């Protein structure tokens, strides 16, 4: 599993690694990149931007629902501890 720093291709902010699991999305704008087949493997060749389109309940937390802007595939990532909760709430209201 690869946990690494990156520059968000959507908002341009520098994102530090998560240090408890593989970082898989930007905590500032919630966008992700279609880089994984299995969480943290960085083996997907699509490399499209994953746009956050919704939220769903998952166990005792939530998952962000994404749609790839390149291939159209949907994908889900667990919310991270440092995510912008205002954006999480906005997504939940939009789909609500």
N, CA, C and O atoms as a printed pandas DataFrame, in Angstrom:
     atom_number atom_name residue_name chain_id  residue_number  x_coord  y_coord  z_coord
0              1         N          UNK        A               1    0.842   -1.179    0.000
1              2        CA          UNK        A               1    0.000    0.000    0.000
2              3         C          UNK        A               1    0.887    1.243    0.000
3              4         O          UNK        A               1    1.799    1.368    0.817
4              5         N          UNK        A               2    0.608    2.159   -0.927
5              6        CA          UNK        A               2    1.437    3.358   -1.070
6              7         C          UNK        A               2    0.698    4.573   -0.501
7              8         O          UNK        A               2   -0.395    4.909   -0.956
8              9         N          UNK        A               3    1.294    5.219    0.483
9             10        CA          UNK        A               3    0.779    6.454    1.080
10            11         C          UNK        A               3    1.823    7.521    0.776
11            12         O          UNK        A               3    2.951    7.446    1.263
12            13         N          UNK        A               4    1.449    8.515   -0.027
13            14        CA          UNK        A               4    2.448    9.491   -0.460
14            15         C          UNK        A               4    1.873   10.892   -0.556
15            16         O          UNK        A               4    0.659   11.064   -0.663
16            17         N          UNK        A               5    2.742   11.891   -0.518
17            18        CA          UNK        A               5    2.356   13.282   -0.742
18            19         C          UNK        A               5    2.043   13.464   -2.221
19            20         O          UNK        A               5    2.575   12.745   -3.066
20            21         N          UNK        A               6    1.174   14.432   -2.534
21            22        CA          UNK        A               6    0.903   14.754   -3.936
22            23         C          UNK        A               6    0.344   16.162   -4.058
23            24         O          UNK        A               6   -0.084   16.758   -3.069
24            25         N          UNK        A               7    0.350   16.686   -5.269
25            26        CA          UNK        A               7   -0.298   17.961   -5.580
26            27         C          UNK        A               7   -1.644   17.613   -6.209
27            28         O          UNK        A               7   -1.694   16.861   -7.182
28            29         N          UNK        A               8   -2.731   18.151   -5.664
29            30        CA          UNK        A               8   -4.064   17.862   -6.197
30            31         C          UNK        A               8   -4.195   18.449   -7.597
31            32         O          UNK        A               8   -3.939   19.635   -7.807
32            33         N          UNK        A               9   -4.588   17.627   -8.538
33            34        CA          UNK        A               9   -4.747   18.090   -9.920
34            35         C          UNK        A               9   -6.011   18.917  -10.112
35            36         O          UNK        A               9   -6.169   19.554  -11.153
36            37         N          UNK        A              10   -6.917   18.923   -9.132
37            38        CA          UNK        A              10   -8.119   19.738   -9.241
38            39         C          UNK        A              10   -7.897   21.128   -8.635
39            40         O          UNK        A              10   -8.123   22.135   -9.306
40            41         N          UNK        A              11   -7.456   21.192   -7.373
41            42        CA          UNK        A              11   -7.340   22.495   -6.703
42            43         C          UNK        A              11   -5.905   23.010   -6.614
43            44         O          UNK        A              11   -5.694   24.177   -6.287
44            45         N          UNK        A              12   -4.919   22.166   -6.898
45            46        CA          UNK        A              12   -3.526   22.585   -6.904
46            47         C          UNK        A              12   -2.846   22.633   -5.542
47            48         O          UNK        A              12   -1.683   23.024   -5.449
48            49         N          UNK        A              13   -3.551   22.241   -4.486
49            50        CA          UNK        A              13   -2.955   22.280   -3.147
50            51         C          UNK        A              13   -2.039   21.084   -2.917
51            52         O          UNK        A              13   -2.232   20.011   -3.488
52            53         N          UNK        A              14   -1.038   21.295   -2.068
53            54        CA          UNK        A              14   -0.148   20.212   -1.673
54            55         C          UNK        A              14   -0.832   19.386   -0.596
55            56         O          UNK        A              14   -1.314   19.923    0.402
56            57         N          UNK        A              15   -0.871   18.079   -0.805
57            58        CA          UNK        A              15   -1.552   17.161    0.106
58            59         C          UNK        A              15   -0.512   16.227    0.713
59            60         O          UNK        A              15    0.235   15.563   -0.006
60            61         N          UNK        A              16   -0.471   16.182    2.060
61            62        CA          UNK        A              16    0.496   15.285    2.716
62            63         C          UNK        A              16   -0.088   13.897    2.891
63            64         O          UNK        A              16   -1.304   13.702    2.873
64            65         N          UNK        A              17    0.820   12.928    3.062
65            66        CA          UNK        A              17    0.350   11.567    3.247
66            67         C          UNK        A              17   -0.465   11.469    4.526
67            68         O          UNK        A              17   -0.343   12.303    5.423
68            69         N          UNK        A              18   -1.290   10.446    4.595
69            70        CA          UNK        A              18   -2.253   10.296    5.681
70            71         C          UNK        A              18   -1.633    9.666    6.927
71            72         O          UNK        A              18   -2.049    9.974    8.043
72            73         N          UNK        A              19   -0.656    8.798    6.753
73            74        CA          UNK        A              19    0.077    8.146    7.842
74            75         C          UNK        A              19   -0.696    7.071    8.612
75            76         O          UNK        A              19   -0.151    6.501    9.557
76            77         N          UNK        A              20   -1.955    6.775    8.238
77            78        CA          UNK        A              20   -2.617    5.628    8.864
78            79         C          UNK        A              20   -3.213    4.689    7.821
79            80         O          UNK        A              20   -3.621    3.576    8.152
80            81         N          UNK        A              21   -3.266    5.121    6.579
81            82        CA          UNK        A              21   -3.665    4.308    5.438
82            83         C          UNK        A              21   -3.225    5.058    4.185
83            84         O          UNK        A              21   -2.702    6.167    4.292
84            85         N          UNK        A              22   -3.420    4.492    3.024
85            86        CA          UNK        A              22   -3.017    5.175    1.790
86            87         C          UNK        A              22   -3.922    6.369    1.522
87            88         O          UNK        A              22   -5.143    6.228    1.472
88            89         N          UNK        A              23   -3.325    7.539    1.351
89            90        CA          UNK        A              23   -4.093    8.745    1.011
90            91         C          UNK        A              23   -4.677    8.534   -0.368
91            92         O          UNK        A              23   -3.938    8.218   -1.299
92            93         N          UNK        A              24   -5.994    8.701   -0.532
93            94        CA          UNK        A              24   -6.606    8.443   -1.831
94            95         C          UNK        A              24   -7.436    9.598   -2.373
95            96         O          UNK        A              24   -8.074    9.459   -3.416
96            97         N          UNK        A              25   -7.440   10.740   -1.679
97            98        CA          UNK        A              25   -8.136   11.913   -2.211
98            99         C          UNK        A              25   -7.656   13.172   -1.491
99           100         O          UNK        A              25   -7.025   13.109   -0.437
100          101         N          UNK        A              26   -7.975   14.312   -2.092
101          102        CA          UNK        A              26   -7.592   15.609   -1.536
102          103         C          UNK        A              26   -8.540   15.984   -0.396
103          104         O          UNK        A              26   -9.756   15.955   -0.588
104          105         N          UNK        A              27   -8.022   16.334    0.784
105          106        CA          UNK        A              27   -8.893   16.708    1.888
106          107         C          UNK        A              27   -9.499   18.104    1.733
107          108         O          UNK        A              27  -10.435   18.457    2.449
108          109         N          UNK        A              28   -8.965   18.901    0.797
109          110        CA          UNK        A              28   -9.422   20.279    0.608
110          111         C          UNK        A              28  -10.606   20.375   -0.357
111          112         O          UNK        A              28  -11.552   21.119   -0.099
112          113         N          UNK        A              29  -10.563   19.627   -1.469
113          114        CA          UNK        A              29  -11.646   19.701   -2.462
114          115         C          UNK        A              29  -12.338   18.349   -2.655
115          116         O          UNK        A              29  -13.346   18.261   -3.355
116          117         N          UNK        A              30  -11.797   17.297   -2.037
117          118        CA          UNK        A              30  -12.317   15.921   -2.057
118          119         C          UNK        A              30  -12.120   15.181   -3.376
119          120         O          UNK        A              30  -12.512   14.019   -3.484
120          121         N          UNK        A              31  -11.526   15.819   -4.377
121          122        CA          UNK        A              31  -11.272   15.123   -5.637
122          123         C          UNK        A              31  -10.216   14.042   -5.427
123          124         O          UNK        A              31   -9.380   14.133   -4.528
124          125         N          UNK        A              32  -10.272   13.032   -6.265
125          126        CA          UNK        A              32   -9.316   11.942   -6.225
126          127         C          UNK        A              32   -8.791   11.724   -7.638
127          128         O          UNK        A              32   -9.182   12.429   -8.568
128          129         N          UNK        A              33   -7.917   10.759   -7.794
129          130        CA          UNK        A              33   -7.395   10.418   -9.106
130          131         C          UNK        A              33   -7.531    8.913   -9.282
131          132         O          UNK        A              33   -7.271    8.147   -8.355
132          133         N          UNK        A              34   -7.932    8.500  -10.450
133          134        CA          UNK        A              34   -8.201    7.091  -10.745
134          135         C          UNK        A              34   -6.881    6.346  -10.925
135          136         O          UNK        A              34   -6.487    6.023  -12.046
136          137         N          UNK        A              35   -6.195    6.074   -9.794
137          138        CA          UNK        A              35   -4.870    5.456   -9.837
138          139         C          UNK        A              35   -4.836    4.042   -9.261
139          140         O          UNK        A              35   -3.886    3.300   -9.511
140          141         N          UNK        A              36   -5.851    3.660   -8.498
141          142        CA          UNK        A              36   -5.832    2.350   -7.838
142          143         C          UNK        A              36   -6.814    1.368   -8.470
143          144         O          UNK        A              36   -7.897    1.743   -8.919
144          145         N          UNK        A              37   -6.402    0.100   -8.492
145          146        CA          UNK        A              37   -7.323   -0.993   -8.778
146          147         C          UNK        A              37   -7.775   -1.554   -7.428
147          148         O          UNK        A              37   -8.972   -1.679   -7.170
148          149         N          UNK        A              38   -6.822   -1.887   -6.585
149          150        CA          UNK        A              38   -7.062   -2.239   -5.187
150          151         C          UNK        A              38   -6.531   -1.065   -4.364
151          152         O          UNK        A              38   -5.545   -0.446   -4.764
152          153         N          UNK        A              39   -7.154   -0.738   -3.223
153          154        CA          UNK        A              39   -6.728    0.436   -2.453
154          155         C          UNK        A              39   -5.216    0.489   -2.213
155          156         O          UNK        A              39   -4.622   -0.439   -1.662
156          157         N          UNK        A              40   -4.613    1.601   -2.642
157          158        CA          UNK        A              40   -3.204    1.859   -2.400
158          159         C          UNK        A              40   -2.234    1.194   -3.354
159          160         O          UNK        A              40   -1.024    1.332   -3.178
160          161         N          UNK        A              41   -2.726    0.462   -4.379
161          162        CA          UNK        A              41   -1.779   -0.245   -5.256
162          163         C          UNK        A              41   -1.206    0.630   -6.378
163          164         O          UNK        A              41   -0.167    0.288   -6.942
164          165         N          UNK        A              42   -1.850    1.732   -6.708
165          166        CA          UNK        A              42   -1.420    2.663   -7.759
166          167         C          UNK        A              42   -1.211    1.959   -9.098
167          168         O          UNK        A              42   -0.316    2.327   -9.858
168          169         N          UNK        A              43   -2.039    0.943   -9.392
169          170        CA          UNK        A              43   -1.864    0.107  -10.585
170          171         C          UNK        A              43   -2.843    0.425  -11.720
171          172         O          UNK        A              43   -2.775   -0.214  -12.771
172          173         N          UNK        A              44   -3.747    1.387  -11.544
173          174        CA          UNK        A              44   -4.717    1.703  -12.595
174          175         C          UNK        A              44   -4.081    2.648  -13.608
175          176         O          UNK        A              44   -3.429    3.621  -13.230
176          177         N          UNK        A              45   -4.269    2.365  -14.885
177          178        CA          UNK        A              45   -3.674    3.200  -15.932
178          179         C          UNK        A              45   -4.606    4.302  -16.433
179          180         O          UNK        A              45   -4.201    5.100  -17.279
180          181         N          UNK        A              46   -5.841    4.369  -15.936
181          182        CA          UNK        A              46   -6.792    5.401  -16.374
182          183         C          UNK        A              46   -6.255    6.802  -16.073
183          184         O          UNK        A              46   -6.131    7.635  -16.970
184          185         N          UNK        A              47   -5.939    7.047  -14.810
185          186        CA          UNK        A              47   -5.382    8.320  -14.324
186          187         C          UNK        A              47   -6.314    9.519  -14.488
187          188         O          UNK        A              47   -5.857   10.661  -14.432
188          189         N          UNK        A              48   -7.614    9.280  -14.691
189          190        CA          UNK        A              48   -8.570   10.378  -14.781
190          191         C          UNK        A              48   -8.870   10.976  -13.418
191          192         O          UNK        A              48   -8.616   10.349  -12.389
192          193         N          UNK        A              49   -9.411   12.190  -13.408
193          194        CA          UNK        A              49   -9.841   12.808  -12.153
194          195         C          UNK        A              49  -11.146   12.166  -11.711
195          196         O          UNK        A              49  -12.046   11.934  -12.519
196          197         N          UNK        A              50  -11.237   11.884  -10.418
197          198        CA          UNK        A              50  -12.462   11.352   -9.832
198          199         C          UNK        A              50  -13.187   12.496   -9.144
199          200         O          UNK        A              50  -12.699   13.048   -8.158
200          201         N          UNK        A              51  -14.356   12.851   -9.669
201          202        CA          UNK        A              51  -15.155   13.949   -9.131
202          203         C          UNK        A              51  -16.072   13.422   -8.031
203          204         O          UNK        A              51  -16.776   12.435   -8.244
204          205         N          UNK        A              52  -16.078   14.067   -6.844
205          206        CA          UNK        A              52  -16.989   13.636   -5.790
206          207         C          UNK        A              52  -18.433   13.970   -6.180
207          208         O          UNK        A              52  -18.750   15.114   -6.504
208          209         N          UNK        A              53  -19.301   12.951   -6.142
209          210        CA          UNK        A              53  -20.691   13.162   -6.564
210          211         C          UNK        A              53  -21.708   12.787   -5.490
211          212         O          UNK        A              53  -22.904   13.019   -5.670
212          213         N          UNK        A              54  -21.254   12.212   -4.376
213          214        CA          UNK        A              54  -22.186   11.835   -3.323
214          215         C          UNK        A              54  -21.475   11.260   -2.118
215          216         O          UNK        A              54  -20.251   11.126   -2.093
216          217         N          UNK        A              55  -22.278   10.923   -1.115
217          218        CA          UNK        A              55  -21.795   10.357    0.153
218          219         C          UNK        A              55  -22.718    9.199    0.506
219          220         O          UNK        A              55  -23.923    9.259    0.262
220          221         N          UNK        A              56  -22.143    8.137    1.087
221          222        CA          UNK        A              56  -22.975    7.051    1.611
222          223         C          UNK        A              56  -22.443    6.616    2.962
223          224         O          UNK        A              56  -21.243    6.689    3.226
224          225         N          UNK        A              57  -23.351    6.164    3.811
225          226        CA          UNK        A              57  -22.986    5.642    5.125
226          227         C          UNK        A              57  -22.237    4.338    4.948
227          228         O          UNK        A              57  -22.632    3.505    4.133
228          229         N          UNK        A              58  -21.150    4.144    5.707
229          230        CA          UNK        A              58  -20.369    2.918    5.663
230          231         C          UNK        A              58  -19.900    2.596    7.072
231          232         O          UNK        A              58  -19.047    3.290    7.623
232          233         N          UNK        A              59  -20.464    1.532    7.659
233          234        CA          UNK        A              59  -20.143    1.139    9.043
234          235         C          UNK        A              59  -20.316    2.343    9.961
235          236         O          UNK        A              59  -21.413    2.894   10.049
236          237         N          UNK        A              60  -19.237    2.768   10.656
237          238        CA          UNK        A              60  -19.375    3.915   11.570
238          239         C          UNK        A              60  -18.798    5.203   10.970
239          240         O          UNK        A              60  -18.479    6.147   11.692
240          241         N          UNK        A              61  -18.670    5.226    9.639
241          242        CA          UNK        A              61  -18.156    6.412    8.961
242          243         C          UNK        A              61  -18.906    6.598    7.639
243          244         O          UNK        A              61  -20.047    6.156    7.509
244          245         N          UNK        A              62  -18.283    7.235    6.677
245          246        CA          UNK        A              62  -18.902    7.490    5.376
246          247         C          UNK        A              62  -17.908    7.216    4.258
247          248         O          UNK        A              62  -16.696    7.197    4.473
248          249         N          UNK        A              63  -18.445    7.003    3.062
249          250        CA          UNK        A              63  -17.635    6.891    1.859
250          251         C          UNK        A              63  -18.040    7.995    0.896
251          252         O          UNK        A              63  -19.217    8.333    0.771
252          253         N          UNK        A              64  -17.039    8.553    0.214
253          254        CA          UNK        A              64  -17.293    9.520   -0.844
254          255         C          UNK        A              64  -17.496    8.718   -2.123
255          256         O          UNK        A              64  -16.708    7.826   -2.435
256          257         N          UNK        A              65  -18.552    9.039   -2.861
257          258        CA          UNK        A              65  -18.826    8.383   -4.137
258          259         C          UNK        A              65  -18.264    9.274   -5.243
259          260         O          UNK        A              65  -18.513   10.479   -5.282
260          261         N          UNK        A              66  -17.501    8.650   -6.139
261          262        CA          UNK        A              66  -16.840    9.371   -7.223
262          263         C          UNK        A              66  -17.304    8.879   -8.580
263          264         O          UNK        A              66  -17.732    7.735   -8.739
264          265         N          UNK        A              67  -17.208    9.773   -9.554
265          266        CA          UNK        A              67  -17.374    9.392  -10.957
266          267         C          UNK        A              67  -16.124    9.874  -11.692
267          268         O          UNK        A              67  -15.750   11.044  -11.605
268          269         N          UNK        A              68  -15.479    8.942  -12.426
269          270        CA          UNK        A              68  -14.271    9.288  -13.159
270          271         C          UNK        A              68  -14.643   10.163  -14.360
271          272         O          UNK        A              68  -15.518    9.809  -15.149
272          273         N          UNK        A              69  -13.979   11.288  -14.484
273          274        CA          UNK        A              69  -14.257   12.226  -15.567
274          275         C          UNK        A              69  -13.648   11.768  -16.891
275          276         O          UNK        A              69  -13.926   12.359  -17.935
276          277         N          UNK        A              70  -12.818   10.717  -16.857
277          278        CA          UNK        A              70  -12.203   10.195  -18.068
278          279         C          UNK        A              70  -12.924    8.948  -18.570
279          280         O          UNK        A              70  -13.332    8.906  -19.731
280          281         N          UNK        A              71  -13.091    7.927  -17.718
281          282        CA          UNK        A              71  -13.669    6.650  -18.169
282          283         C          UNK        A              71  -15.111    6.440  -17.722
283          284         O          UNK        A              71  -15.774    5.522  -18.203
284          285         N          UNK        A              72  -15.613    7.285  -16.801
285          286        CA          UNK        A              72  -16.998    7.189  -16.359
286          287         C          UNK        A              72  -17.258    6.190  -15.253
287          288         O          UNK        A              72  -18.388    6.093  -14.774
288          289         N          UNK        A              73  -16.246    5.441  -14.829
289          290        CA          UNK        A              73  -16.414    4.449  -13.769
290          291         C          UNK        A              73  -16.723    5.141  -12.451
291          292         O          UNK        A              73  -16.226    6.235  -12.184
292          293         N          UNK        A              74  -17.556    4.491  -11.620
293          294        CA          UNK        A              74  -17.784    5.010  -10.267
294          295         C          UNK        A              74  -16.842    4.305   -9.309
295          296         O          UNK        A              74  -16.432    3.167   -9.537
296          297         N          UNK        A              75  -16.511    4.996   -8.241
297          298        CA          UNK        A              75  -15.507    4.534   -7.283
298          299         C          UNK        A              75  -15.888    5.106   -5.928
299          300         O          UNK        A              75  -16.549    6.142   -5.865
300          301         N          UNK        A              76  -15.486    4.455   -4.844
301          302        CA          UNK        A              76  -15.791    4.942   -3.494
302          303         C          UNK        A              76  -14.534    4.938   -2.645
303          304         O          UNK        A              76  -13.733    4.006   -2.707
304          305         N          UNK        A              77  -14.367    5.994   -1.844
305          306        CA          UNK        A              77  -13.251    6.099   -0.906
306          307         C          UNK        A              77  -13.797    6.456    0.467
307          308         O          UNK        A              77  -14.721    7.260    0.585
308          309         N          UNK        A              78  -13.229    5.862    1.496
309          310        CA          UNK        A              78  -13.618    6.194    2.870
310          311         C          UNK        A              78  -13.168    7.615    3.187
311          312         O          UNK        A              78  -12.069    8.024    2.809
312          313         N          UNK        A              79  -14.017    8.363    3.879
313          314        CA          UNK        A              79  -13.704    9.720    4.322
314          315         C          UNK        A              79  -12.459    9.663    5.215
315          316         O          UNK        A              79  -12.334    8.770    6.053
316          317         N          UNK        A              80  -11.547   10.612    5.034
317          318        CA          UNK        A              80  -10.337   10.693    5.856
318          319         C          UNK        A              80  -10.561   11.627    7.039
319          320         O          UNK        A              80  -11.456   12.472    7.018
320          321         N          UNK        A              81   -9.746   11.467    8.060
321          322        CA          UNK        A              81   -9.913   12.234    9.299
322          323         C          UNK        A              81   -9.730   13.737    9.111
323          324         O          UNK        A              81  -10.241   14.523    9.908
324          325         N          UNK        A              82   -9.007   14.147    8.066
325          326        CA          UNK        A              82   -8.746   15.577    7.861
326          327         C          UNK        A              82   -9.535   16.180    6.696
327          328         O          UNK        A              82   -9.228   17.287    6.254
328          329         N          UNK        A              83  -10.538   15.471    6.199
329          330        CA          UNK        A              83  -11.358   15.995    5.101
330          331         C          UNK        A              83  -12.146   17.229    5.527
331          332         O          UNK        A              83  -12.513   17.372    6.694
332          333         N          UNK        A              84  -12.400   18.113    4.575
333          334        CA          UNK        A              84  -13.212   19.309    4.809
334          335         C          UNK        A              84  -14.663   18.867    5.031
335          336         O          UNK        A              84  -15.367   18.519    4.083
336          337         N          UNK        A              85  -15.092   18.886    6.286
337          338        CA          UNK        A              85  -16.434   18.385    6.624
338          339         C          UNK        A              85  -17.543   19.244    6.024
339          340         O          UNK        A              85  -18.647   18.746    5.804
340          341         N          UNK        A              86  -17.278   20.513    5.757
341          342        CA          UNK        A              86  -18.295   21.337    5.098
342          343         C          UNK        A              86  -18.598   20.806    3.700
343          344         O          UNK        A              86  -19.751   20.807    3.269
344          345         N          UNK        A              87  -17.557   20.348    2.986
345          346        CA          UNK        A              87  -17.772   19.770    1.654
346          347         C          UNK        A              87  -18.488   18.427    1.749
347          348         O          UNK        A              87  -19.317   18.102    0.899
348          349         N          UNK        A              88  -18.168   17.643    2.782
349          350        CA          UNK        A              88  -18.854   16.369    3.000
350          351         C          UNK        A              88  -20.350   16.627    3.220
351          352         O          UNK        A              88  -21.198   15.938    2.653
352          353         N          UNK        A              89  -20.654   17.609    4.035
353          354        CA          UNK        A              89  -22.065   17.953    4.310
354          355         C          UNK        A              89  -22.751   18.440    3.036
355          356         O          UNK        A              89  -23.886   18.048    2.762
356          357         N          UNK        A              90  -22.082   19.285    2.254
357          358        CA          UNK        A              90  -22.658   19.760    0.992
358          359         C          UNK        A              90  -22.991   18.588    0.058
359          360         O          UNK        A              90  -24.054   18.567   -0.563
360          361         N          UNK        A              91  -22.083   17.623   -0.034
361          362        CA          UNK        A              91  -22.332   16.449   -0.881
362          363         C          UNK        A              91  -23.522   15.650   -0.378
363          364         O          UNK        A              91  -24.315   15.150   -1.177
364          365         N          UNK        A              92  -23.656   15.524    0.936
365          366        CA          UNK        A              92  -24.757   14.745    1.485
366          367         C          UNK        A              92  -26.097   15.439    1.260
367          368         O          UNK        A              92  -27.113   14.777    1.049
368          369         N          UNK        A              93  -26.102   16.767    1.305
369          370        CA          UNK        A              93  -27.325   17.527    1.073
370          371         C          UNK        A              93  -27.718   17.477   -0.401
371          372         O          UNK        A              93  -28.897   17.340   -0.730
372          373         N          UNK        A              94  -26.727   17.588   -1.288
373          374        CA          UNK        A              94  -26.995   17.553   -2.740
374          375         C          UNK        A              94  -27.648   16.251   -3.144
375          376         O          UNK        A              94  -28.541   16.244   -3.991
376          377         N          UNK        A              95  -27.210   15.129   -2.544
377          378        CA          UNK        A              95  -27.741   13.817   -2.916
378          379         C          UNK        A              95  -28.930   13.429   -2.035
379          380         O          UNK        A              95  -29.632   12.457   -2.313
380          381         N          UNK        A              96  -29.146   14.211   -0.962
381          382        CA          UNK        A              96  -29.991   13.926    0.080
382          383         C          UNK        A              96  -31.324   13.539    0.105
383          384         O          UNK        A              96  -31.888   13.334    1.179
